[in-house]
């Protein structure tokens, strides 16, 4: 009788305290500094240094942690889909016309940028902005000679002012 009572208690506890495994979606937590001006959505496998590398190391890990107090000091609690701050003011080093992400070497007097979306091509950027391939490549030195390496989600300079910043 005692054994049957114990089995009933164990069965109840097992049913009553198991976490649901189907029909529920984990929601990424948010929580970065209020004056954040540039964000990044964490991808699977990202770590803090890889995110810094993506933005050309224009900020320190200390800055990243101060902007993202929810990220622990070992950077072990980033989750895909989570949004983190990668810039405050113009700390990213990108010209004000171009929010991050940008590729390395973007010209400093850029005053017009285009964020690449699926289906964009260099020829479309050239005609939409009345610029030449030589200009586009000069302003965006990361572009290869055939302009075949546009990256979706990145901003590219498509216009400049007369004055270098």
Beta strands, then each sheet from edge to edge (+ up, - down):
strand 1: 36-41
strand 2: 83-88
strand 3: 110-115
strand 4: 155-160
sheet 1: 1+ 2-
sheet 2: 3+ 4-
end
